[in-house]
Amino acid sequence: MAAATITCKLSLLLSLFSVWFLGVTSASLPPSCQRIECPSYDLIQLGNGYEIRRYNSSVWIANTPIQDISLVEATRTGFRRLFDYIQGKNNLKQKIEMTAPVISEVLPSDGPFCESSFVVGFYVPKVNQANPPTPTEKDLKIKRWKTVHVAVRQFGGFVKDTSVGEEAAALQASIAGTKWGAAVEKSKRAGYSVYTVAQYNAPFEYDNRVNEIWFFFDIEDALRSM
């Protein structure tokens, strides 16, 4: 048992080593990322129905938590503020290029009427990463991510409140029994988001839509779970 545990840990460490030092990356970026900028990531593992990715430290612009019963409506509310920001509603009155995806992070909430708490944001373009304009909208904040790891599931069509939970449950099922599943569960108990929805297409785009469910987790929990 001890030998098997050591072997598993060595396998994970070798996977991480290949990403960190050899630059192993995913080649399956959504089609929209050929038109607009998307954050780059390293592919740690391609599993059955899921990917494990590492996003390096980066800057994002995000709403303060939005209370709502609908992820779709909360995303619309948050996106309107983000759109105003990139159109020049910032301290420099500077227009900023649109990026993808728009992410909606679902946070644990004790709100009334079955409300949840949503943080809607998107990636700041590389050209603005070092010195992003400060939003003048009080409900927008600049967020500086450290290196993060996520379990990911892709799905198509339009995001709907009635089905997004099913997609999250499918991702949960696909990583169940793996070191990643154990790490995700531990991270949720530590206060991480329930899940995050990433949308790569504009509302008027009907074909080849790509969305993703993300589970953030602490990579150290994956190492400790083996």
Secondary structure as GFF3:
##gff-version 3
##sequence-region A 1 226
A	DSSP	alpha_helix	2	22	.	.	.	ID=ss1
A	DSSP	three_ten_helix	31	34	.	.	.	ID=ss2
A	DSSP	beta_strand	42	46	.	.	.	ID=ss3
A	DSSP	beta_strand	51	55	.	.	.	ID=ss4
A	DSSP	beta_strand	58	63	.	.	.	ID=ss5
A	DSSP	beta_strand	66	68	.	.	.	ID=ss6
A	DSSP	alpha_helix	71	86	.	.	.	ID=ss7
A	DSSP	beta_strand	102	107	.	.	.	ID=ss8
A	DSSP	beta_strand	116	123	.	.	.	ID=ss9
A	DSSP	alpha_helix	126	129	.	.	.	ID=ss10
A	DSSP	beta_strand	140	145	.	.	.	ID=ss11
A	DSSP	beta_strand	148	155	.	.	.	ID=ss12
A	DSSP	alpha_helix	161	175	.	.	.	ID=ss13
A	DSSP	alpha_helix	179	189	.	.	.	ID=ss14
A	DSSP	beta_strand	195	199	.	.	.	ID=ss15
A	DSSP	beta_strand	211	217	.	.	.	ID=ss16
A	DSSP	alpha_helix	219	224	.	.	.	ID=ss17
###
